[in-house]
Amino acid sequence: MNSPAFPAFPEGFVFGAATAAYQIEGAAAEDGRGPSIWDTYSRLPGRTAHGHTGDVACDHYHRYPEDIALLKDLGVTSYRFSIAWPRIRPQGSGPANPAGLGFYDRLVDELLAAGIEPAATLYHWDLPQALEDRGGWRVRESAELFGEYAGIMARRLGDRVPRWITLNEPWCSAFLGHSVGRHAPGTREGTPALAAAHHLLVGHGHAVGALRAEGVREVGITLNPDWNVAATGSDADRAAVVRADTQHNLVWTDPLFAGTYPATEHETWQELIENQDFRREGDLELISRPLDFVGVNYYRPTVVADAPYREADPALRTASDNRYREVEYPGVRHTAMGWPVVPGTFTQLLVAMKQRYGDRLPPVHITENGSAEHDVLSPDGRVRDASRVQYLADHLAALRAAMDEGVDVRGYYVWSLLDNFEWALGYDKRFGIVRVDFETQARTPKDSYRWYRELIAAHR
């Protein structure tokens, strides 16, 4: 394999791999697990590619020893996984499910036996359906129950799991789920979507408090900030970038790291934000509790152009009708997702975050980065994914460049260890450095797996 050069990282830098519960575990109705909003959503006609669900996924629930053996062979120092809330509290509240707790006990113990540090994400989009039936993230009760759930998991695993992430990509939960409608629960709402965004952050604050109370070592949150580029130099397109930045970035980072709501929120949402009954005194103090790190998931930049509101009637407007639209990034390679590959924007994003928040920005872990490619299993049993290898090498070089400009980055987790259930896209898009045959569940390490293993070994 003709591999690109390895960028160099400092001693102690964390090299890891990441997955998420609903995308890999399967066993959706086993051992007392309750239904999640993704179990419900994936069964609605036309919502996922080919009607795919996560019922079986990668069968990780039964095959986790095999997957941990792959991680050990890969040489990672850390593995980021998520815990399925409906596996722990099937109704979202009430007593914890012993079988669910037992599964994560076994997973963590097997990781530690393999010399791999566990990093647990508490919420990667699989809200118990019972809570959605009571209003979901639109209501404060879910945020409070999320804090209780965090406490349960910290008491059970906090002695063995040093790194905890409260939420993964709350932008997707709030806006893809509640205003665009492409993710569970699949609704198109206005002010309720903004309430969901706020209550996700309130839930994060409650979880931070619960995790701190149990004495865990590191607490953070994972965001997926966009690097938004104006399609032209026009005033209209530059204003559209401000609205896009507000929704994708500032609605999360300003409350978390500055203790304020974005100054541009009224321009972005107009009458939708006028009713702020979902906000309460003390919320910002709760949300902005100090963190040990922030996780950043990054894949591609977004080119933004001005657009009219999609709905002329304000009563029908959603929280994503913000007078901007995405347009194609010209002249670059695109992944199988149709995403442009522009590694330098990774550096620009991280440096911009540091410039905006200064010392208030905690140390960074890159909690997801990778690419879906048009993988082919060759007759000799190899997956020669040179385009993915180049993507990873270029983005790690861009990450190193951000560190050279003063951004405190402590670790990098490739997305993903395994090909998996890619949400509304089903099993059509493959992000894994290990190929999964979803008929037989056979695992085949790709060339990208071998390259990443060599990179990690070079830093030992």
C-alpha positions, 0 to 999 in steps of 0.5 A: 500500500502506497501510503501518505506520510504520517503527521506527527503528534505529541507524546500522550496524544489520544488515538481512538475510534468511535461508534454509536449504540443504535448504529452498531448494537442491534439486539433492539428488543433483547434483555429489556431494552425499550424502543427509542425514537429511532426504532419508531422513525425507521419503521415509518414508510419512506423515512430510511433508505430501503426501510432499513432499521437498526434492529440487527445493525452490526450485532455488536451486542453479541459480537463485542469481544470480536470488535474489541479484539479489532480495536486492540489489534488497531492499537488505539488508546481509547474507544468512544462508544455510546450508551443506549438510554432505552437499554438502561431505562426503557421508559426513560425514567424509573428503575434501571434495567439490570441487563442493560447495565450488565452489558455496559459492565462487560463492554467496559471490562473487556476494553480495560482488559485489552488496555483500551481506555473507555470514553462513554457518550450518554446520548447519541440520538436514541431518546426513549420513545416513552419520553417522546410520547410525553413531549421529548426534548421539547419539554423540560422533563426530558432534560431533568430525566437525562440528568438522572440517567447520567447519575445512574451511569456514573455510579455504575461505570464511573470507577472505570470510565474516565472520559464522559460525553453528555450529548453528541451533536445536539444540532442534529437532534434539535434541527434535523430531528425537529425542523428539517424532519430527516432524523427522528422524531421526524417533525417540522416545527418552529418554536418547539424545535428551538425549545428542543435545542434549549432543553438539550443544553439544559439536559447537558447541564444537569448531566454535568452536575450528576457526573461531577457529583460522582467524581468522574475524571473528565466531562465534556460535550461533542458538537459538530460545528460548521465552517460556513463559506459565503457562496459569493461576496454579496451582502446577502450571502454574507448575511446568510452565513451569519444565520447559518453560523447562528443555528449550527454553531453559536446557539450551542457554543455561546451558551456553553463557553460564553454564558450568553445566548447568540446576539444574532438569534432574533435576526435568525429566527425572528418571531419564532424566538420571541416566545421564550417561555422554555427559558428560565432564570439560571439556565445559562449558569447551568449550561455553562458549567466548566468542562474538561474538554469539548468534542468536535466532529468534523467532516466538510465545509458548507457553502452558503447562499441567500434564499427566501423563506421557504414558507411565506406564512410565519405560522408554518415556518420551521426553525430551519427556514432561515433564508440560507441554502447550501450550494455545491463546493466547486472544484474539489473531490466529494465523498460518497456522501456528496461532501466536499473534501477541503481539509484546510477548513478543518484548521480554520474552524478550530482556530476560529473557535479558539479566537472567539472563546480564548481561554474559555474554550476547553481542550479539544478532542476530535471525537469524529472524523472520517469519510464514506467512500465507494468501497469495493471488496476485491476478489482477494478479500481486500478493501483498497480504500485509498481515497479514505486513507488520503482523507484521513491523512490530510485531515490529520495534517490539518489538525496538526496545523491547528495545534501549531497555531495554538489550539489545544487538541488532546486526541483524535477518534476516527469515524468509524470503527465499523460500517454501520447503520447510517441513520436515514441513509440505512446501510448504503453509506460506509464510513468504517475502517472495518468492512461489515458484511451485513448478511453474514456479519463478517468483519474485514479490516480495510486498507485504512485500518492498516494505515491507521494502525501504522500511524498509531504504532509510529507514535508509540 
